[in-house]
Amino acid sequence: MKKILGGLLLAFAFALPQAYAGLVPTERERVKALIERPEVAQQMEKMGIPAKEALARVDAMTDEEVRSLAGRLDALPAGGQISSQTLLLICLVIILLLLI
């Protein structure tokens, strides 16, 4: 009887869903990863902003500023033609980086 109860308990323990803790990137890491992309770094260099300086500015931002910036970046289209509203948003992000 003990073996049956032990076996049932063991089977029940393995049947429970298990949670796996993975690393979830923070907004700061996502913004920094975007800045480190070669095509983004190249465009920023053309505008006179070295990638290392932009990364340092992101590090200097508050968590709220980084969340706001990450939210705006998430709202941008993945590719294709840029609308004037999107271009304005990109300019505002760059100005925000310059001011900080």
C-alpha positions as CSV (number, residue, x, y, z in Angstrom):
1,M,0.0,0.0,0.0
2,K,2.9,2.4,0.8
3,K,4.4,1.7,-2.6
4,I,1.2,2.5,-4.3
5,L,0.7,5.8,-2.4
6,G,4.3,6.7,-2.9
7,G,4.0,6.0,-6.7
8,L,0.8,8.0,-6.9
9,L,2.4,10.9,-5.0
10,L,5.4,10.8,-7.3
11,A,3.2,10.7,-10.4
12,F,1.2,13.6,-9.1
13,A,4.3,15.6,-8.4
14,F,5.5,15.1,-12.0
15,A,2.1,15.8,-13.4
16,L,2.0,19.4,-12.0
17,P,2.9,22.1,-14.4
18,Q,6.4,23.5,-13.8
19,A,7.4,27.1,-14.2
20,Y,10.7,27.8,-15.8
21,A,12.3,31.1,-15.0
22,G,13.9,32.6,-18.0
23,L,15.6,35.9,-18.4
24,V,13.2,38.6,-19.5
25,P,15.0,41.6,-21.0
26,T,14.2,44.9,-19.4
27,E,13.1,47.9,-21.4
28,R,16.6,49.4,-20.9
29,E,18.2,46.3,-22.4
30,R,15.8,46.3,-25.3
31,V,16.5,50.0,-26.1
32,K,20.2,49.4,-25.8
33,A,20.0,46.3,-28.1
34,L,18.2,48.5,-30.7
35,I,21.0,51.1,-30.5
36,E,23.6,48.4,-30.9
37,R,22.1,47.1,-34.1
38,P,24.6,48.0,-37.0
39,E,22.0,49.7,-39.2
40,V,20.7,51.9,-36.3
41,A,24.2,52.7,-35.1
42,Q,25.2,53.7,-38.6
43,Q,22.2,56.0,-38.9
44,M,22.9,57.6,-35.6
45,E,26.6,58.1,-36.6
46,K,25.3,59.9,-39.7
47,M,23.3,62.2,-37.4
48,G,26.4,62.9,-35.3
49,I,25.5,60.7,-32.3
50,P,28.1,58.0,-31.6
51,A,26.5,54.7,-30.5
52,K,28.5,54.6,-27.3
53,E,27.3,58.1,-26.3
54,A,23.7,57.0,-27.0
55,L,24.1,53.9,-24.8
56,A,25.5,56.1,-22.0
57,R,22.5,58.4,-22.4
58,V,20.1,55.5,-22.1
59,D,22.0,54.4,-18.9
60,A,21.5,57.9,-17.6
61,M,17.7,57.9,-18.2
62,T,15.3,57.2,-15.4
63,D,13.2,54.0,-15.5
64,E,10.1,55.9,-16.4
65,E,11.9,57.7,-19.3
66,V,13.2,54.3,-20.6
67,R,9.7,52.8,-20.3
68,S,8.2,55.7,-22.3
69,L,10.9,55.4,-25.0
70,A,10.5,51.6,-25.2
71,G,6.8,52.0,-25.6
72,R,7.2,54.5,-28.4
73,L,9.7,52.3,-30.1
74,D,7.3,49.3,-29.9
75,A,4.7,51.4,-31.6
76,L,6.9,52.0,-34.7
77,P,6.2,49.9,-37.7
78,A,8.7,47.0,-38.4
79,G,9.7,48.2,-41.8
80,G,8.4,49.7,-45.0
81,Q,7.6,53.3,-45.8
82,I,7.8,55.8,-42.9
83,S,4.9,58.1,-42.4
84,S,5.4,61.7,-41.4
85,Q,4.0,60.9,-37.9
86,T,6.6,58.1,-37.5
87,L,9.3,60.4,-38.7
88,L,8.3,63.0,-36.2
89,L,8.3,60.4,-33.4
90,I,11.8,59.3,-34.4
91,C,13.0,62.9,-34.3
92,L,11.5,63.4,-30.9
93,V,13.2,60.3,-29.6
94,I,16.6,61.5,-31.0
95,I,16.0,65.0,-29.4
96,L,15.2,63.3,-26.1
97,L,18.4,61.4,-26.3
98,L,20.3,64.6,-27.1
99,L,18.8,66.4,-24.1
100,I,19.6,63.8,-21.6
